Amino acid sequence: TDPYAAPKKPKPAAAGPAPDVPAVKISGPGRYPIVQSSIVFHSNETVWGDSWAVWWQMPSGTPQYTGIGNWTQLVGHLGTVPNGSLRAIYISGHGGDGGVATKDPTTWLVATTITPAQAAVIRQKLRPDGVVVLLSCGQASGAGVALAGGGTAPYSYASRTRELARTLGVPVIANVGKVSSGNKGAGDWYRFNP
């Protein structure tokens, strides 16, 4: 070791949502489980490796759809799913604005782009204890905090994720940090209730 070298600064830990954004920490860093009776959607901005990693971990028979570019496509795939049958709807892709990014920023899978009718379909397909899980980076982070795995949140994604939960009328689960290999979160997982 070099006695004249500047000491290395420790990386700041990822912080959760700001105190004004109610959320419940449900688990620490690691994989969020993909459960039976669920469905998986990958946005058209998801890297191939993430969709493959999710496929490898999901229970046999779990439907998985790729190339989702908007809520209309996602809800269209839910058409044949029986009402009240899903434990979870997983949405994978790059994090963005309290949801999941698509190639077209005007159709991101976020609270401001979903219609009330589309939100109602999602509620109908989930069981009473069902959730929507965002497999996307940093969507539970507060403004200006360091993201686990690197980077800083430019604003409170957590407040926008809470808005998504309210708009959908169901709990939304998101990670504070980077999410890679499909469902491996570098930070804590939080539940945002409607």
C-alpha positions as a printed NumPy array, in Angstrom:
array([[  0.   ,   0.   ,   0.   ],
       [  1.103,   3.514,  -0.77 ],
       [  1.33 ,   5.58 ,   2.43 ],
       [  0.978,   8.78 ,   0.355],
       [ -2.142,   7.722,  -1.518],
       [ -5.381,   9.49 ,  -0.719],
       [ -7.743,   7.338,   1.302],
       [-10.542,   5.77 ,  -0.707],
       [-13.951,   7.153,   0.054],
       [-16.568,   4.507,   0.771],
       [-19.489,   4.441,  -1.637],
       [-22.63 ,   5.808,  -0.038],
       [-25.29 ,   3.215,   0.679],
       [-28.436,   3.312,  -1.392],
       [-31.221,   5.089,   0.38 ],
       [-34.858,   4.228,   0.224],
       [-37.78 ,   6.474,  -0.503],
       [-37.963,   9.908,   1.053],
       [-39.929,  10.075,   4.331],
       [-42.84 ,  11.764,   2.525],
       [-43.286,   8.739,   0.209],
       [-44.856,   5.912,   2.204],
       [-43.334,   2.555,   1.323],
       [-42.573,  -0.626,   3.197],
       [-39.226,  -2.388,   2.923],
       [-40.026,  -6.033,   2.177],
       [-36.569,  -7.526,   1.627],
       [-32.916,  -6.684,   1.286],
       [-30.718,  -6.874,  -1.791],
       [-30.987,  -9.986,  -3.928],
       [-33.394, -11.718,  -6.271],
       [-37.086, -10.967,  -6.073],
       [-38.813, -14.339,  -6.507],
       [-40.863, -15.093,  -9.577],
       [-43.864, -16.99 ,  -8.246],
       [-46.416, -19.452,  -9.605],
       [-49.591, -17.972, -11.1  ],
       [-47.825, -14.944, -12.518],
       [-47.077, -13.39 , -15.885],
       [-43.947, -11.603, -17.127],
       [-43.701,  -8.694, -19.576],
       [-40.447,  -7.333, -21.033],
       [-40.487,  -3.869, -22.554],
       [-39.026,  -3.274, -25.981],
       [-36.12 ,  -1.63 , -24.115],
       [-35.191,  -4.775, -22.139],
       [-31.838,  -6.328, -22.875],
       [-31.99 ,  -9.909, -24.152],
       [-29.954, -11.214, -21.207],
       [-32.546, -10.025, -18.687],
       [-35.414, -11.767, -20.45 ],
       [-33.378, -14.956, -20.679],
       [-32.422, -14.731, -16.974],
       [-36.071, -14.327, -15.986],
       [-37.113, -17.235, -18.206],
       [-34.48 , -19.423, -16.565],
       [-35.824, -18.631, -13.059],
       [-39.571, -18.581, -13.562],
       [-41.853, -21.491, -12.728],
       [-42.714, -23.834, -15.595],
       [-45.697, -22.655, -17.589],
       [-45.368, -18.976, -16.646],
       [-46.324, -16.849, -19.675],
       [-43.636, -14.4  , -20.797],
       [-44.052, -11.694, -23.437],
       [-41.295,  -9.602, -25.   ],
       [-41.264,  -6.404, -27.053],
       [-43.95 ,  -4.6  , -25.029],
       [-44.031,  -0.974, -26.161],
       [-47.071,   0.396, -24.327],
       [-49.893,  -0.364, -21.895],
       [-52.24 ,  -1.335, -24.736],
       [-49.962,  -4.228, -25.739],
       [-49.472,  -5.351, -22.14 ],
       [-53.193,  -5.285, -21.348],
       [-53.95 ,  -7.027, -24.652],
       [-51.909, -10.036, -23.529],
       [-53.952, -10.157, -20.314],
       [-57.147, -10.695, -22.307],
       [-57.103, -14.489, -22.022],
       [-56.019, -14.558, -18.368],
       [-58.881, -15.449, -15.994],
       [-59.941, -12.662, -13.641],
       [-58.537, -12.909, -10.122],
       [-55.93 , -15.523, -11.055],
       [-52.547, -13.751, -10.973],
       [-50.339, -13.444,  -7.878],
       [-47.986, -11.083,  -9.693],
       [-47.475,  -9.161, -12.91 ],
       [-43.756,  -8.605, -13.544],
       [-42.67 ,  -5.785, -15.837],
       [-39.017,  -5.819, -16.907],
       [-36.984,  -3.139, -18.628],
       [-34.906,  -0.058, -18.012],
       [-36.231,   2.006, -15.121],
       [-37.89 ,   5.266, -15.925],
       [-40.153,   7.783, -14.225],
       [-41.617,   5.386, -11.647],
       [-42.101,   2.493, -14.029],
       [-40.475,   0.87 , -17.03 ],
       [-39.095,   2.617, -20.109],
       [-40.009,   1.706, -23.679],
       [-38.346,   2.827, -26.912],
       [-40.866,   5.671, -27.2  ],
       [-40.794,   7.965, -24.131],
       [-44.432,   8.913, -24.729],
       [-45.532,   5.305, -24.127],
       [-43.439,   4.362, -21.091],
       [-45.167,   1.979, -18.695],
       [-45.802,   4.632, -16.026],
       [-48.766,   6.224, -14.239],
       [-49.143,   9.106, -16.696],
       [-49.592,   6.878, -19.765],
       [-52.149,   4.318, -18.549],
       [-55.886,   4.788, -19.001],
       [-58.403,   4.061, -16.233],
       [-59.786,   1.174, -18.32 ],
       [-56.325,  -0.382, -18.681],
       [-55.682,  -0.032, -14.935],
       [-59.039,  -1.728, -14.279],
       [-58.025,  -4.742, -16.414],
       [-54.802,  -5.119, -14.418],
       [-56.764,  -4.976, -11.133],
       [-59.271,  -7.553, -12.44 ],
       [-56.59 , -10.055, -13.428],
       [-54.765,  -9.942, -10.073],
       [-55.846, -11.876,  -7.003],
       [-56.83 ,  -9.761,  -3.976],
       [-53.245, -10.156,  -2.679],
       [-51.696,  -9.629,  -6.137],
       [-48.921,  -7.167,  -6.924],
       [-47.151,  -5.522,  -9.842],
       [-43.357,  -5.944,  -9.664],
       [-41.046,  -3.554, -11.518],
       [-37.884,  -5.387, -12.571],
       [-36.197,  -2.091, -13.373],
       [-33.391,  -0.058, -11.829],
       [-33.872,   2.452,  -9.023],
       [-37.628,   2.941,  -9.088],
       [-37.86 ,   2.943,  -5.263],
       [-35.126,   5.552,  -4.808],
       [-35.494,   9.022,  -3.406],
       [-34.185,  12.204,  -5.021],
       [-30.438,  12.776,  -5.004],
       [-29.586,   9.496,  -3.294],
       [-26.888,   7.11 ,  -4.386],
       [-28.197,   4.03 ,  -6.152],
       [-26.882,   0.68 ,  -4.975],
       [-24.528,  -0.446,  -7.712],
       [-23.684,   3.11 ,  -8.794],
       [-25.225,   6.335, -10.003],
       [-27.517,   8.877,  -8.374],
       [-31.281,   9.294,  -8.644],
       [-31.952,  12.655, -10.378],
       [-35.357,  12.96 ,  -8.684],
       [-37.663,  10.855,  -6.559],
       [-38.555,   7.822,  -8.601],
       [-40.259,   6.571,  -5.424],
       [-42.928,   9.285,  -5.566],
       [-43.685,   8.343,  -9.169],
       [-43.769,   4.629,  -8.312],
       [-46.255,   5.455,  -5.535],
       [-48.311,   7.333,  -8.137],
       [-48.286,   4.182, -10.304],
       [-49.573,   2.108,  -7.358],
       [-52.369,   4.621,  -6.788],
       [-53.267,   4.725, -10.47 ],
       [-53.322,   0.933, -10.783],
       [-55.074,   0.484,  -7.45 ],
       [-52.691,  -2.351,  -6.498],
       [-49.374,  -2.572,  -4.653],
       [-46.252,  -1.987,  -6.749],
       [-42.885,  -3.459,  -5.735],
       [-39.62 ,  -1.82 ,  -6.827],
       [-35.916,  -1.811,  -5.988],
       [-33.785,   1.07 ,  -4.722],
       [-30.739,   0.078,  -6.78 ],
       [-29.771,  -1.487, -10.03 ],
       [-31.652,  -4.584, -11.133],
       [-29.733,  -7.049, -13.285],
       [-29.899, -10.654, -14.389],
       [-33.639, -10.255, -14.657],
       [-34.641,  -9.909, -11.022],
       [-31.477,  -9.41 ,  -8.94 ],
       [-31.707,  -6.118,  -7.067],
       [-28.553,  -4.43 ,  -5.776],
       [-30.647,  -2.514,  -3.269],
       [-33.617,  -3.145,  -1.001],
       [-37.052,  -4.056,  -2.352],
       [-39.963,  -1.794,  -1.326],
       [-43.721,  -2.181,  -1.563],
       [-45.766,   0.907,  -2.491],
       [-49.407,   0.521,  -1.5  ],
       [-52.136,   2.354,  -3.421]])
